[in-house]
Amino acid sequence: MGVIHYMADKLVNLVANLGTERDKASGSAYAPVLLTDEQLINAYRGAWLPRKIVDIPAMDACRKWRAWQADAEQIGLIEAEEKRLCVKARILEALTKARLFGGAAVFIGTGETDPSRPLAVERIGAGGIRYLTVMTRRQLSATELEQDPQSPRYGRPRAYRMHGSAVEIHPSRLVEFVGAPFPDHEQACGAGFGWGDSVLTAIMEAVKHADATVANVASLVFEAKVDVIRVPYLMQNLQDKAYEKLLLERFRLASIAKGINGTLLLDKDEEYESKTANFSTLPDILDRFLQVVAGAADIPVTRLLGQAPAGMSATGESDTRNYYDRIQSLQELEIAPAMAMLDECLIRSALGGRPEPIHYVWHSLWQSTATERATIGKTTADTIKTLKDSKLFPDDALSEAAVTLLVENSVVPGLDAAIEKYGSALSEVEQGDPTDQGSTSGATTNIGDAAPRPLYVQRKVLNGDEILAWAKAQGFEKTVQADELHVTIAYSRQALDWMKVGNDWGGKQDGTLTVAPGGARLVEPLGDEGAVVLLFNSSELSWRHVQIIEAGASWDFEEYQPHITITYEPRSIDLSRVDPYRGRIELGPEIFEDLDPAK
């Protein structure tokens, strides 16, 4: 009987073997990839690549965690309950084990004796959650899949059974996480039934290739240099055992002589050659294999390997942002739905009830720079000012919206609490106190613009002794006095109305400002007067400087860089050897002073 081939929409070329049985590619097929639990554990414990591929996305999804949106007292109670139950640690453990084994769950322990019944969330009171326990698919197996298409758990297990016992657990009592989901649960079998694949299943081949390449490169190091000596009639003379012994002794002594004085003694008829391996292309080969692994794991190379971006003008910012978007999708599409029941129980366990407005948002993984934060603050303030000047919105409504905007953008953290505490007093001042002298009707008196004048704004350094102690330890013999240390914010030769500058929002209630330890710090010469300054970053100072400039102030330089002058007599000290001061910087309230325009 002949064999009939049906071909449609397919290019066939018998000469080039395209689309024929002689085409070698026609023999390629995808076979099932099976990794036992023992293989997964061995890979996770014994190789760094599989471990990082499993750990990194889970860690990044949990490390910034989330921000509850509620009253300050309610937030405190919920966060305390999260800390008591170690919610963050349990979710991280479950995510990690789900990625490694294909599935894991967090059991919500309420003290009930029959876990096979659905969890009645409305019955959870204060302290209702007693504990959280992490179990993997190695401890939990699915009983059967839900076949009712009208059920919200269609295609998911109806219940789980603990291995080695007859105890069944209802899914509502579990926070379920799946590693790599099966495309069709009906085809799942064995330990993976009702769960998923390990994330290592699809990428283990690429990991093995990378590890094998690294191992082969490491073995080549031992062959980096090979000495070759050609001895006349060697094979013929080796038949004599005495010759063999003398030969080995001779070259042992020759190696010793070469190691001592670099001289190799050879017979006239012998030839010596040293061969060195060429490793110039190996880094590129290693990088390619590791890039394949990073692509398979969907983790940027900069995050997986912890290396700086390569290439001209490369910052890695786009890769990092794309990766953070992926983590955000994981948080919103997988973690949040899985934790929905736990969160409802958590709120009730913390507060004893369920206020409707309470919800949470995930903290952003992307951390803005000081310059970006200053720009955001300035833009936010300008937006609020523009809306106020437009007179389109009532002041009370705009004030409430402005507080929300400033807090959400982290321009003035804690402003909502400060408004709640001090807002009424401020409102009374703005409306006018009828008991004040000169007040006739309780209304404020309109005052014209103040006379323009030059402006110098500074903040005194409050912990000057601490900074000067550092300077003395670095070798500065003569320094500025502690009470003279300051930071200049504005130096305007151009006259302006001081009242239009406004107040600084970046400081504390008492007007002081703290620059946190760490960050970029440099000790550099400045100007032509021999000054040596400590340069540091502060978004609050930078933003305040821009605010004063926009109010009409001038500045003699191209850009503003916060700094503290340490000395005017550096003498012979080598600044390249100076370790910058990295501690906190305490600054006093702003001081407005007039200056002589001729200076």
N, C-alpha and C positions, 0 to 999 in steps of 0.2 A: 504494500500500500504506500502510495506516495504521501509526502508531507506537504501541506499547503501553507504558505506564509502569507499572512495578511499585513500589508504595509500601507499606511496612510499618513500624509503630512510628514514624511520622513525622507531625508536626502539619502540616496543610495548610489554609491560609485564602486563598481566591481573592480576597477583598476586600482583605485586608491584604498580599497578595503574599507570604505566608509559605509556604515550601516549594514555590513555583512557579518557573517559568523566568523570570518577571518580577522575581524577587527579585535585587537587585544582588549580594548576597553569594554567590549561587549561581555567579557567574562567577569567584570567588576560587579560586586553586589555588597550590600550592607548586611552584616551578620549581627546577631544579638550580642550585646556587650554585657557580660555578667561579672560583677565584682562581689565577692563574698564579704561578709562583715569583717572577717579576719584580715582580708586584703585592705579594706578601707581603714581599719584601725592601724595596721602596719604602715600604710602610706601616711596617715595623719601623724603618727608618732615618730616616724623615722625619716621623713623628707620635708624640707622646709617649704617647697613650692605647694604641695597639696594642703599643708597646714595653713599657709597664708591665704590660699584661695578660699578655703572654708571660713576662716576667721574674719577676714577683712570686711566683707560686706555686712556681716552680722554685727561686728563691732561698730562700724560707721553708722549703721541704722539705729544704734542705741546710745552712742557716746554723748550726743547732745541732748537726747531725750526730748521731752515735750514741756510745754508751758500751759498750765491750767488757766482758764479764763473765768474768774469768779471773784468774789470779795476776798480781801486779803486774809481774813480769818478763815474762810473756807479753804482757800489755797493752802494755808499752813496746815490745816487738819488733813487734807488729802495727801499732801506731800509727806506728812508724818506717817500716814498709813502706808504709803508706798515704801517708805524707808523701813517700817516695822516688818512688812511682808517681803522685803527685798525684791520688789516687783521688777526693777530694772535688771538685776542680776539674773533672776529666773527667766525673763524673756530672752536675754542674751544667751543664756545656756541652752534654752530650747531652740532658738534660731540656729545656733552653731551645730547642735546635734541633728537638727532636721536637715541641714545642708550636708552633713557628713553621712548620715544613715538613710536619708530619704524621708524621714518623718519624725516628729516629736511633738509632745503636748505638755501643757502645764495644767495639772489637776487643781481645781479650786476646792480646797478643803473647808467645809462648813460645819463639820462635826456630825452630819447626818449619817444614819446607819445604813441606809439603802441608796447607794450611788447610782443604781440603775434607773431611778425615777428622775424626771426632768428637774432641773434646778429652778425653784420658784424665787425669782429675783426680788419680787415684792415682799418676801418674807425676811429678807436680809436686814438686820438692824445694826446698831452701832457695835463694832467689833465682831460682825458676823462672819468675816473671813478669818479663819484660824491659822491657815498655813497654805503655802503653794508648793507643789511638788512637780519636778520635771521627770517625765518618762518618755522614752523613745519607742519606736516601733518594735524594738527588741523586747520591751516589756508589755506593749499593748498590741493586740491584733484585732482587726476588724471582724465583726461577726458576719454581716451580710450587707449588701448595698441596698440603699433605698431605691425602689423601682417605681414609686408613685410620682409621675411628672408634676403633680400639683403640690408636692412637698418641697419646701425650701432646701431640703437636703438631698434632692434627687441626684443620684449618682455617687453620693457619699455614704459612708457607713452609718447604719442605723444605731449601732452601739459598738463598744470596744470591750474586749475581754482581756484581763490580766493573764500573762503567761503563767502556767502552772497552777491556776486556780479557776474556780467557776464564777469569780466576781466580775460582774458586768458594770460598765460605766456609761452613763448617758452622755452623748456629745456635748450637751449644754453645760456640763461640768468641766469641760476641757477647752483650753486655748490651743487649737490645732495649727501646727505649722508643717508644711510640706516642702521638701527640698526642691527637686525638679519634677513638676507634675507629670503624671502619665497622660499621654494624649487620649487614651481610652482605658478607663478603669476596668472595663469588662475583660480586657486582655491581660491585666495584671495578675500575677500568680505568686505563690510562695510568700516570703516574708514581706514583699512589697504590696500585697493586696490591701487596698484601702488607703495606701500611703502614696509614695512617689519614689523616684530614683535619687540616689546621691548626686550632688552637683559634680562630683568627680567622674561620674560614669562617662559623660560625653567628652571630657577633656583629658582623661587619664593617658590616652595615647600621646597627645602633645606633651604632657608632663614627662612621660617616660623618654620621649625623644630628647627633650631638653636636658634631663638628668643624665642620659647616656652620653650626650655630647659633652657636657661638663666633665663627666668622669673620664672620657677619652682624652680630652684636652689636658686634664690633670696627669694622666699617665704619660702624655707626651713630654711633660716637663722632665721626667727622668731620662728621656732620650734627647734632651736639648743639645748635648754635646757628646759625641762618640769618637774615641780615638781608634784609628785603623792602622795596624802595623802589618806590613807584608814581609813574611819571613821565607827565604828561599828553602825549598824542599821541606816545608813544614809537615805536610801530611805523610811524606815518606819517612821522615825521622821520628814521627810520633809513635811508630811501631816499637820503638825502643823505650821502655818504661823509665830508664835512667835519664834519657834525653828529655822526656816529658817533665820529670821532676826538676831537672836543671833549668828547663825553659821557664817554668812557673816561678822558680826562685829568682831567676835573672830579671824578669819583668817586674817582680815585686820590688826588688832593689832599685830598678830603673824608675818606678813610680815614686819611691821614697826620695830619690835624688831629684826628681822633677818637682816634687812638692816642696823641697827645701830651698833649692836654688834655681828652679825653672829650667834645669838642663836635663835633657833626655839622652841617655847613652844608647846608641844603636850600632849594629854592625854596618860596615860599609855597604854591603849588598842589600840591607834591609830598607824598607820604605815606610815612612810615617805620614799619616794624613789625619787631620781632625775635621769632622763633619758636624756642622751646627744646624739645628732645625730652625726653620723660618716660621715665626709665630705672627707675622704681620697681619694675616687675614683671619686669624682665629677670633679676635674680638668681634668682628662683623658677623661671623658665623654664629657665635654665641648669642649676640644681640638678636639675630633673626629668629632663632629658636625661642628665645624668651619673649619676643614680641608676639609670636604665634600663641604661646601660652597665655599671655596677657589678653590677646584678642579672644581666645576661647573662653577665658574666665570672665570677660567683660569688665576688666579692671585695668585702669591706665597703668602703663609701665612705670610712671613716676610714683604711683601709689603702691604697686605690687613690689617693686624693687627698691623703693626709697631713694631713687636717684634723681638728680636734677635734669630738667628738660635739655635736650641736645639740639644743635642747629642754630643758625643765625637768627637772632631776635626771638628765639623760642622761649616761651614762658610756661607752657603746659596749662595755661588758664582755661582754654577751650575744652581740653580733655577732662580737666578736673570738674568744670561746670557740668559737662555732659554726664560724668560719673555721679556727681551729686544729684542731678536730676533723676538718674536711675534709682539712687538710694531713696529719694523722696517718693518715687513711684512705689518702691517696695514698702515704704512706711504707710502710704495712703491706701494702696490697693490690696496689700496682704496683711501687714501687721495690725493696722487699725481695725479692719473687719474681724480678724481673728480674736482681738482683745475686746470686742464690743461687750460681750457678756461680763467679762472680768471687770471692765471699767464701770458698768452699771452697779455691780456688786461692791466695787471699791468705793464709789461715791457714797453708797448707803452705809458701808462699813465705817467710813470716816465721819459722816455727818449725821447718821441715823435716819436720813431721808434722801429724797432725790429732788433738789431744786432744778427746775427746768432749764434755766439759762446756762448752767454749767457745761462747759465743753473744753477742749484743749486744741492746741496747734503744735505742730512739730517745730522744734528749733531749727533754723537754717544751718547747714553744715558750712556754708560759705562765709568766711570771716572777712569783712571789709577792712581796708587799711585805714590808718589815721586820716589820710587825705580824703579818702572816700567818705568817711564818717563826717568829717568837717563839711564836705560839700553837701551831703545829705541834710545836715543840720541847717546850713545856710539856706538851702532851697526850701526846706520845710518852713523856716522862719519867714522867708520872703513870701511864700504862699499864704501864710496866715495873715501877714501884714496887708497883702494885696486884697484879700477877702474882706478884711476889716475896713480898709479904706473905701471899698466899693459900696458899703452901706446896704448891701443886698440881704444880709442876714441879721437877725437879732443878736445882740452882743452875748447874751446868755447861751444861746444855741451854738454860736461860733466858739465861745470860750470852752464849752464842753467838748466840741469836736476837735479843737486845737490841742487840748490836753491828751485826748486819745491818740491823735496823730503823732505828737511829740513822744509819747511813751512807746507806741508801737514801732516807731522808727529808731528807738533807743537814743534819741537826741537828749532827752532829759529823763533818765530812768528815775522812777519814784515820784514824778511830778503829781500823779493822781493822788498818792497818799498825802503829799504836802498840801495840795489844794484842799483836800478833805479836812486837814488839820488847821490850816491857816486861811483858807479861802474867805470865810465869813469876816474875819478881822480885816483882810485886805479890802473887801467890798465896802466895809464901813468907812475905811479911810478914803476910798475913791469917792463915795457919796458925800463925804464931809460930815464932821461931827459938830452939831449945833452948839456945843459947849466951848469950841475953840474960840480964842480971842480973834476978833476981827470978822467973825462969821455972823451973818445976820439972818440967813434963811436956811442954813445947812447945806448950801450948794457951794461947790468949789469956785474959786475966783480965777478967771481966765488971765493968764500972764503971757505977755508977748515973748517972742524969741529972744534968747540971751545974746549978748554981744559976742560976735565971733572972736576967737583968740587962738593962738598956737596951743598945741596940746602934747603933753608927755605923760604916758601911762606906763606904770610899772607895778610889779608885785615883789615884795621883799621875800627873801628866802628865810624861812623860819627855822630850818634845821641846818643852819650854816656851819655850826661847829662840827657836825657829822661830816659834811662835805670837805671842810678844811682839814680834818683829820686824815681823810683819804688823800688829799693833795700833799700833805707833809710826808705820808708814807710812800708816795710816788716820787719824792725827791724835790718838790717845789720848796725852795728855801724861803722866799718872800711872797706872800699871797695878799689878796684883798682882805680887809677886815670882815669878820663874820656879819656884822650889822650893815655892811655895804653890799653884800651879795644880793643880787636882784635879777629879775627877768624883765626886759623891756618888751612891751606889747605894742606901743605906738609912739612915734616921734615925728610929729607933724609940724613942720615949719609953716605950713599953710594954716591960716586961721579958720576955725569952724565953730559952730554952735555946739558946746559940750552937751547940752540937754538932748540933742538929737542922736547922740551916741547910744543912749539907752543903757540898760543894765546887762550884766553878764549872767547868762543862764547856766553856765558850766560849773560854777562853784557850789559850795555848800551854803547852808542857811546863814552861817556866820561870815560868809564872804571868802573864806579860805579855799584853796584848791590843792589837791594832792595828785602828783604825777606818779603813777604806779611804777614799781621797780621793773627793771629789764627794758627790752626794746633796743632800738638803735641808739648807741651812745658813742660819741667821738670827742677826742681832745685835739683841737686844731688852733693854729694861729689865726688871728682875725684883725684886719685893718693894718695900718702903718704905724701904730703906737706901741707895738710889741705886746699886744694883748694876747693871752692864751685863754680859750673859752672851752666850756663843756657844752657840746651840742647834744640836744635830745629832741624827741618828738612829743607833741601834745596837740591832739585835735582840738581841745578846748581853747588853748592859746591861739592856734592858727585860725580857728573860726572867729574868735573874738577880734583878732587883728583885721581880718577881712571885713567884719561888721563895722569897725571904726573907719576903715578906708572908705567903705561905701557911704558912710555918713559925711564924707567930705575931707577926711584927713589925707595928708601926703605921706610918702615914704621914700627915702633916698636910695633904696636899693631895689634890685629886680625882684627879689623874693624875700619872704619872711622865714627865718629859722630860729626857733626858741633857743636861747643859750644863756649861760651864766659865766661871767668873766671871773677867772680864777686868779690871774696875776698879770701885771704889766712888766714884770722883770723875769722872763724865763731863763735868762743867762744861758748856760751851756747844756741844759737838760735836753735829752733826746726824746722828742715827743713820740717817736715810733715805738718806744719801749714803755710808754705810759699805758697802764691798764685803766680804761675809763671808769668813772664812778657809775655804778649800776643800781644803787639803792633808790629808795623813794625820795621824792623832792617835795617838801612841804612849802607852799607859797601862801603868803598873806593876802589880804583883800587888795583890790585894785586901788592905786593911788593916782589921782588926776592932778597934774601940776602944769603950771604955765612955763613957758620957756622963752628965751630971747631969740627971736627970728634971726638975729645976726650970727648966732653961734653955728 
